[in-house]
Amino acid sequence: MTKATPLSVSSPKLPESSGNYRGKQGEQKLIKGLHALLYTPKPEELRAFIRDKLRFPFTDTGEGWLIFDMPEADLGCHPSVRVFHSISFYCDNIQKTVEEMKSRGVEFTSGISDEGWGLLTHFRMPGDVEVELYEPKYEKRTRSKSRRVHVMQKRKTKTRK
């Protein structure tokens, strides 16, 4: 796996917000979710790995096509000289997760390292697909937390009137 070469960049001034853009009441969200794709010469083996070893729930769309549901998703934008994309899975306890995944026959290609922002390791999936597994050190905002913050903000606004 090739590591990204960091660039020195200045971040544009972002608008102050809670990060909970919902649009106007009743307005449909512009983007509903994230659909990630893994391309491999061994799609059947990769699907079986994700179904059996990672145990993700899925929708069988017919003829062996499985679309997997992700429990949570997020998207990060990182500086790099090269343009590319990467898949990372995250967990609450990397030691226990690695231990459980190894018991299911998952091959890890690196030890666990402390990257400052979190603990990181890599594992291999069929078709020579290597992905990251990390335990973030920062608190991840979940959908339920986002919803709670939005509801609390609405309640505060109503009580001020």
N, C-alpha and C positions, 0 to 999 in steps of 0.2 A: 504494500500500500504506500503510495507516494504522499508525503506530507506536504501541506500547503506552505508556500513561501510567504511569510507575512509581509505586508506592504505597510509603509507609513502613510496613513491617510488621516485627514481631518474630517471629523463627522459633521454633517450639516446640522444646523440647529433644528431640533425636532420640536413640534408644538407640544406644549404642556398638556397632558391628558392622563387619564387613568389607564389608558390602553384598553379600554372596554368599548370600542366603537360599536354601537348597535344600530345607528341610524335613527330616524324618526320612529315614533311609536307605530307599530304595525307594518313598518317598512321591512321588506325582505333583505337579508344580508346579501351583499354583493358576492362574496365567496362563502360557500357552505362548508368546505372541507378541503383536504389534501389527498390526492390520489398519487401514490408513488409507484414506480414501475421498476422491476429488476429484469434485465435482459440476460439470458443465458442459453447455451446450447442444450442445457438439461432442465427444461422447465418442469417436467413431471417430478423429478427428484427434488427440485427446489420447493415445489408446492407441498410435497409430502413432508419435507423437513420443517417447513413453517407450520404445517398442520399438526404434525406428530411431536416434534421436539420443542418448538416454541409454543405450541398449543393455542394459536390464535383462532378465534371464532371466524367462520367464513360463510360466504354465500356461494353455492355451487351453481354457476350460470349455465352448466351443461357441457358435455364433451370434455370433461376434465378441467375446465376452467374454474379455478377457485379464486374468489376475491376476498381478501382477508380484512377483517375489521380491526382497527387499531384502537386500543383503549384511550389513548390521548395522542395528540400530535402537536408539534410546534415547528417553526421554521426559523433558522438562523442565517444571517448573511455575514460572511467572513471575508476579510481581504486576502487576496492571493494574486500572484503573477499569472497563474494559469486559470482558465475558466473550466470548472467542473462541478459536479454535485456529489454528495455523499449521503449514505444512509447510516444513521446512528439509532440505537435503541437505548432507552434509559431505564433505570431501576432505582429502588429505594436502598437496597443493600447489595453492593456489587459482590462481596465475598460469598454471601448465601446464594445469590443468583448464579454466579460462576459454578459453585459447587453443585447446584441442582442441574444446571445445563450440562455439566460434565457427566453427571449420572445418567443423563439421557443420550450420551454419546456425542455431544457437541465438541468439536475440536477448536481449542483456543490457540491463536497464533502469537500471542504476546502475554506477558505478565501484566499485572495491574500496576499502573503508574499514576502518580499524583501530578496532575497538570495545573494545579492552582485553582481552576474553576470546577474541578471535579476529578473523580477517579476513573481511569480509562483502561480498557483492554480491547482486544479484537478477537473475533471468531470467524471461522470459515463455514460457508454454506455450500451445498452442491453447485457445480458449475463454476467453481473457483471464485465465488462471490464472497469477498471479505467485508465485514461490517464492524462498526464500533459498538461497544456496550459501555455506557458510563453511568456513574452515580453523581448527579450534580451536587455541588456544594451550595448552590443558591436555591432558594425556595421557588419551586415551579408553581405557577398559578394554574389551577385546574379549572375545568369548565364550571364546576359547582362553586368554586371560589369566585370566579368571574361573575357568575350569576348573582351570588350573594352580595358582592360589592355593588353591582348595578341596582339591585333591589334596595339596598340600604341607602344609596344615593337618592333614589326616587322618594323613599320615605322621608329623608331629611328635607328634601325640597318641598314636599307636601306639608310638613309640620311648620316650616318657616313662613308659609303664607298666611 
